[in-house]
């Protein structure tokens, strides 16, 4: 037994994007997660658009077992129903109505297992005019109001890869909801259906910004605010070697420290909070930062309160002394894995296992689960 | 707002040591789903970095505020009494600060062995940077997140504070707290959670790290399939200087987008021919410029082309889909995102507006088992106002 979710059984219908990520988060915390795939599933290959992402690179499957079931055959559907009858959680990410058509809708599964937490993870949600419309992360983040705000003044919005929709607002919010529902089910003996929509999840992440906007403290015009590269003291700057420095010197004390170590005469520089002076201030900071390579700046600011850090690549991130000491990354099966988060003092999860290429035998898994062990 | 909260966490009591940023958002996530979360604020009141009416400080919504002067030993005793009656505590000070206040994990877990003690920081509880200050932009600069976002050849773009503070921070704190609560219900034992934004933001990058290891993801930002490198996963400016997002990853959606834009598929380059991406991008950009954003949205309706308007924070709450879903609600005159995810049987709710610091001191102490005499003694000692 390891991890706070040890003993929790989760069945995930294979899919792309956020659903496997939810499975990974639960498995990282010790849940026994089984992913149902169709025989000869090719979805990972579609994602990679090459001749195949090898199992050890499909990191969301770490610590997750796979079983194959042909959901077009009634025997395959029945096997999954039996598996879910012995599970605590079921996760699916099809468009609304598809799981029902497969014979794996919430009514059927909750009837067999009244304590089941049935989580539905989609982009637009189970209801509303766009519920059945196709989309991807960038669309959901656009729809929720977050993408518009992520741009430099006058430039195109830049999606933060698919971190906000698929993973933060999607997979993580769903995992959070699942554990909350499990906690409730332990008391009531009753499960329920979760509607986890990425548009809702991303919108939720903008709560603080919506409050600031309502108060008149955050302009709709992107790139003009204090956290969106509008403020010169909260931005990235190019160093002499073309690498970048992240400057997060929001507080007056930290900002003073940042300036002091730039080692240039700042007597005539515009004041930190003089918005009219921001364009000028940005130019002055940019010119100063451009005088030294990234590593030199990183050494200069190390151990100071300036809130200045080097912008690291993937491989550098693993080698950074802080990340290395915390074992933020682990090399598993030849791939660099971000470690499970958060960390637990007493029920630390076991190390994630390499994603396995071979599926488990569904029949023997059913025997194990139905046996109540 | 009373202890009659609605949601799957109803009946769970949480103490939140007041602060700004990720801890309040974590408290909000837990309160939205029904936990009775009590914020311990400073008596003088702390404006949360934004000197405005508390009703705009949305991260504090749905919970009560008790003001305790933690420099006063009687107040620390009172806080410990609250901790004894709580299921969880969340705090976001730098490592060592809660200990100095007399409310560190050892003291709290000794008082309440089943307590889940959630610690939220940027760098984590250990490692050489643990005691350094920092902000979202710094935490995500160390995990490969910031490096990966932005236009090709340009500077890293800042995803506001959504991948560090809230996505990689609060969400993991909240997930960790409820997971540890589930465990402690069975074991009778609590524990300490180290929720670090560096860890959480790295965790959000897991699949991208896998693609990178497989050789399918370049270190060079803005050149990959999901980072605005591909012309079919991209934003385009429209005739009215607004933006449209398209995400036509799959061959079927790619064909639909070509049809929508009026291109003949046979005359277009292969979708995955990177050498022709700049050309495709230019062609798409020129066509998108010919109509307004909303015209494109109307045209794309039902076309399965993975197209969506890029809405501002002001516009998003008014979009017909989000209105139909009530993704945003209005509380106390302030439009705000509704709780997520949604529960069929025990729905969460915005349990109430953000409190003024200290608004509920007496009420909370009473509800959590303090006698009127004990409350009066605290007032006498200057521990509460």
Interface residues (C-beta under 8 A of the other chain):
Chain A: X4 X5 X6 X7 X8 X20 X21 X24 X25 X28 X29 X46 X48 X49 X50 X53 X54 X57 X58 X59 X60 X106 X119 X124 X125 X127 X128 X129 X130 X131 X133 X134 X135 X136 X137 X138 X139 X140 X141 X142 X143 X144 X145 X146 X147 X148 X149 X150 X151 X152 X155 X156 X157 X158 X159 X160 X161 X162 X163 X164 X167 X168 X169 X172 X173 X174 X175 X176 X177 X179 X180 X181 X182 X183 X184 X186 X187 X190 X192 X193 X194 X195 X196 X197 X199 X200 X201 X203 X204 X205 X206 X207 X208 X209 X210 X211 X212 X213 X214 X215 X217 X218 X220 X227 X228 X229 X234 X235 X236 X237 X238 X244 X246 X247 X248 X250 X254 X303 X305 X307 X308 X309 X310 X311 X312 X313 X314 X315 X316 X317 X320 X321 X322 X323 X325 X326 X328 X329 X334 X335 X336 X337 X338 X339 X340 X341 X342 X343 X344 X345 X346 X347
Chain B: X7 X8 X9 X10 X11 X12 X25 X28 X29 X33 X50 X52 X53 X56 X57 X58 X59 X105 X118 X123 X124 X126 X127 X128 X129 X132 X133 X134 X135 X136 X137 X138 X140 X141 X142 X143 X144 X145 X146 X147 X148 X149 X150 X151 X155 X156 X157 X158 X159 X160 X161 X162 X163 X166 X167 X168 X171 X172 X173 X174 X175 X176 X178 X179 X180 X181 X182 X183 X185 X186 X189 X190 X191 X192 X193 X194 X195 X196 X198 X199 X200 X201 X202 X203 X204 X205 X206 X207 X208 X209 X210 X211 X212 X213 X214 X216 X219 X222 X224 X225 X226 X227 X228 X233 X234 X235 X237 X243 X245 X246 X247 X249 X250 X253 X272 X302 X304 X305 X306 X307 X308 X309 X310 X311 X312 X313 X314 X315 X316 X317 X319 X320 X321 X322 X324 X325 X327 X328 X334 X335 X336 X337 X338 X339 X340 X341 X342 X343 X344 X345 X346
